[in-house]
Amino acid sequence: MADKQISLPAKLINGGVAGLIGVTCVFPIDLAKTRLQNQQNGSRLYTSMSDCLIKTIRSEGYFGMYRGAAVNLTLVTPEKAIKLAANDFFRHHFSKDGQKLTLLKEMLAGCGAGTCQVIVTTPMEMLKIQLQDAGRIAAQRKLMPEAVSSGPAAPVEMKSPTAMQLTRDLLRSKGIAGLYMGLGATLLRDVPFSIIYFPLFANLNNLGRRGSEGNAPFYVSFASGCIAGSTAAVAVNPVDVIKTRLQSLTRGSQEDTYSGVTDCIRKILQREGPSAFLKGAYCRALVIAPLFGIAQVIYFLGVGEYLLDLLPKRKD
């Protein structure tokens, strides 16, 4: 992120605050992305992001756009903590005598951090996707009953599951592995994302440096984070589609099920065509760009350092 030296506790606070604010601001767009990616030919309810959000508000109310947000808000801080701590560990491991890391080693450190991050990311997204997609399935039962059940139409009014209920059901039926369905696809998405994002952000940010030793202005870091984040997000969107499909437990009778990454790729290509891998790409770009922009604001303002300064100092 920013070039200034920040202590690990401050980094954790910055990451947590940025994640909480970011999730709150862009979660409705993320919900639209999930629903657009999950709908298949023959069971299409939404034509675009705006159509999805409008129909969601009409059928589920304003807070329907925040289905699954509680999971993200709860787990985003430990997710950032693991990523930042792992990144510091790998950077220290790769560094020699305090010398500046090469671009390749910075990429490797970021990839290592992303790999460790999936410990929290995978179950978080697993639960979030079930909650986000519940409204789409309920709408299918109401508007397209033949696409949900081959028998009699299921009841329209169904109580939405909670994250705790989903967790208990998954642990009871599949064990801890149930929370880590789609782990491979999550790795295939997050590691390439880091490979693209970190060097692209660093190079864009360096273009706005004030002299050889100065830091880039805030607005340059903000724009660099948005551009690099949205570019990386679109680049890995095909894997995000695969991950979303693999992690969705509830489907209509006319919607495909998948046994793994290869099977998912094959069926999508055969039945929906290559363009299906770009479903929700612009939604994902609109989600990721503000998230990284907000993170730059938090780091620039030094929120973590400020909050740490408010804590009572320990007397010797």
Disulfide bonds with the S-S distance in Angstrom:
none
